[in-house]
Amino acid sequence: QVQLVESGGGLVQPGGSLRLSCVASGITFSRYVMRWYRQAPGKERELVANITPAGVRGNYLDSVKGRFTISRDNAKNTVYLQMNSLKPEDTAVYYCNALFSAGSYWGRGTQVTVSS
């Protein structure tokens, strides 16, 4: 059974930081492109960042460039999203996604709220 479990979300003040984690089980993690998406209320889900099995980072969503960093630890079956200089517009549910040739797996998400 494939599971992606996100954690690390919460309430943070503008300018603060959070680190999201996503632990995968039931897959050979080191073979998957991993991605972080987010979905704000009333908006479509959008791709935030992605990383190859070898750890090469792809393009980031323009609005998070220079503030967010995706990374992975294949030994721990974990992908991370370090989020710095958070803004209210970063408020969303953040989802982990594991991409393979026939589709992808999703986690249930973790809520990030940026508010004073």
Stockholm file with secondary structure:
# STOCKHOLM 1.0

chainA/1-116         QVQLVESGGGLVQPGGSLRLSCVASGITFSRYVMRWYRQAPGKERELVANITPAGVRGNYLDSVKGRFTISRDNAKNTVYLQMNSLKPEDTAVYYCNALFSAGSYWGRGTQVTVSS
#=GR chainA/1-116 SS CCEEEEECCEEECTTCCEEEEEEEESSCGGGSEEEEEEECTTSCCEEEEEECTTCCBCCCCGGGTTTEEEEEEGGGTEEEEEECSCCGGGCEEEEEEEEETTEEEECCCEEEEECC
#=GC SS_cons         CCEEEEECCEEECTTCCEEEEEEEESSCGGGSEEEEEEECTTSCCEEEEEECTTCCBCCCCGGGTTTEEEEEEGGGTEEEEEECSCCGGGCEEEEEEEEETTEEEECCCEEEEECC
//
